[in-house]
Amino acid sequence: MAKGHRSQIKRERNAKKDTRPSAKLSYARVSVQKACFVLDAIRGKDLETAIGIVTYNPRYASTLIKKLLESAAANAENNNGMDRSKLYVEECYANKGPTMKRVKPRAQGRAYRIEKRMSHITVVLNER
């Protein structure tokens, strides 16, 4: 167990700021599974290679992830003063978002539920 009061422990934990450049897209209308296909392809790659991969990937999620990569790269250059040629994708993940529930009419008066899933996609870059 950690020593100190609960609020003091929380304060110390929250004091450590993550200075890595990142970009986050919340409520993306793509399921986590479908986004992870693209994210798995770019994890650990350098920035230019990752952008090349998502540019020619036919999946819908790749267009969203390309914008995220460009945004994170701009954050790295403008906010952190990093060199774009040295950047690589350190972390990328998709978390589950809310699900929209819709109803689809079926035969003989039945109704099937359609679940339209959302995700929160995060891309974190770093310098080599």
C-alpha positions as CSV (number, residue, x, y, z in Angstrom):
1,M,0.0,0.0,0.0
2,A,1.1,3.5,-0.7
3,K,1.7,5.8,2.2
4,G,-0.1,9.1,2.8
5,H,-3.7,10.3,2.5
6,R,-5.8,9.3,-0.4
7,S,-6.0,12.8,-1.8
8,Q,-2.2,13.3,-1.4
9,I,-1.6,10.1,-3.4
10,K,-4.0,11.3,-6.1
11,R,-2.3,14.7,-6.2
12,E,1.1,13.2,-6.7
13,R,-0.1,10.9,-9.4
14,N,-1.8,13.7,-11.3
15,A,1.2,16.0,-11.0
16,K,3.2,13.9,-13.5
17,K,2.3,15.4,-16.9
18,D,2.7,13.4,-20.1
19,T,4.6,15.8,-22.5
20,R,4.5,13.5,-25.5
21,P,2.6,14.9,-28.5
22,S,-0.7,13.3,-29.0
23,A,-4.1,13.7,-30.7
24,K,-7.4,12.2,-29.7
25,L,-10.7,11.8,-31.6
26,S,-13.7,11.2,-29.4
27,Y,-17.0,9.7,-30.6
28,A,-15.7,8.4,-33.9
29,R,-18.4,6.6,-35.8
30,V,-16.4,3.4,-36.3
31,S,-16.3,0.3,-34.0
32,V,-13.2,-0.4,-31.9
33,Q,-12.5,-3.6,-33.8
34,K,-12.5,-1.9,-37.2
35,A,-10.3,0.9,-36.0
36,C,-7.8,-1.5,-34.4
37,F,-7.1,-3.2,-37.8
38,V,-5.6,0.1,-39.0
39,L,-4.0,1.0,-35.6
40,D,-2.2,-2.4,-35.4
41,A,-0.6,-1.7,-38.9
42,I,1.0,1.6,-37.8
43,R,2.0,0.9,-34.2
44,G,5.8,1.4,-33.8
45,K,6.3,2.8,-37.3
46,D,8.0,6.1,-38.1
47,L,5.6,9.0,-39.0
48,E,6.1,9.1,-42.8
49,T,5.7,5.3,-43.1
50,A,2.5,5.4,-40.9
51,I,1.0,8.2,-43.1
52,G,1.9,6.2,-46.2
53,I,0.2,3.1,-44.8
54,V,-3.1,4.9,-43.9
55,T,-3.2,6.8,-47.1
56,Y,-3.5,3.7,-49.2
57,N,-5.5,1.6,-46.8
58,P,-9.1,1.2,-48.1
59,R,-10.7,1.1,-44.7
60,Y,-12.9,4.0,-43.5
61,A,-11.0,4.3,-40.2
62,S,-7.8,5.0,-42.0
63,T,-9.1,8.4,-43.1
64,L,-9.8,9.3,-39.5
65,I,-6.4,8.0,-38.3
66,K,-4.6,9.9,-41.0
67,K,-6.0,13.2,-39.7
68,L,-5.0,12.2,-36.2
69,L,-1.5,11.5,-37.3
70,E,-1.2,14.9,-39.0
71,S,-2.6,16.6,-36.0
72,A,-0.3,14.9,-33.6
73,A,2.7,15.7,-35.9
74,A,1.6,19.4,-35.9
75,N,1.3,19.4,-32.1
76,A,4.9,17.9,-31.9
77,E,6.3,20.6,-34.1
78,N,4.5,23.6,-32.8
79,N,4.1,22.8,-29.1
80,N,7.1,20.7,-28.3
81,G,9.6,21.9,-31.0
82,M,10.3,18.3,-32.2
83,D,11.8,17.4,-35.6
84,R,9.1,15.8,-37.8
85,S,11.6,13.4,-39.5
86,K,12.5,11.8,-36.1
87,L,8.9,11.1,-35.0
88,Y,7.4,7.7,-34.6
89,V,4.1,6.2,-33.4
90,E,4.7,5.2,-29.8
91,E,1.2,4.4,-28.8
92,C,-2.1,4.1,-30.7
93,Y,-5.3,2.6,-29.3
94,A,-9.1,2.8,-29.5
95,N,-11.3,2.7,-26.5
96,K,-15.0,1.9,-26.6
97,G,-17.4,4.8,-26.8
98,P,-21.2,5.0,-26.4
99,T,-23.5,2.8,-28.6
100,M,-26.4,4.2,-30.5
101,K,-29.3,1.8,-30.4
102,R,-31.6,1.6,-33.4
103,V,-34.5,-0.6,-34.3
104,K,-34.9,-2.4,-37.7
105,P,-38.3,-3.8,-38.6
106,R,-38.4,-7.5,-39.5
107,A,-40.9,-10.0,-40.7
108,Q,-44.2,-10.7,-38.8
109,G,-44.1,-7.6,-36.7
110,R,-40.7,-8.3,-35.0
111,A,-38.0,-5.7,-34.4
112,Y,-34.3,-6.4,-34.4
113,R,-31.9,-4.1,-32.5
114,I,-29.1,-2.4,-34.6
115,E,-26.1,-1.2,-32.5
116,K,-24.1,1.6,-34.0
117,R,-20.9,1.6,-32.1
118,M,-18.5,4.5,-31.5
119,S,-14.9,4.7,-30.3
120,H,-12.4,7.1,-28.9
121,I,-9.1,6.9,-30.9
122,T,-5.8,8.1,-29.5
123,V,-2.4,8.5,-31.2
124,V,0.7,9.3,-29.2
125,L,4.0,10.2,-31.0
126,N,7.6,10.4,-29.7
127,E,11.1,11.2,-31.0
128,R,13.7,8.5,-31.7
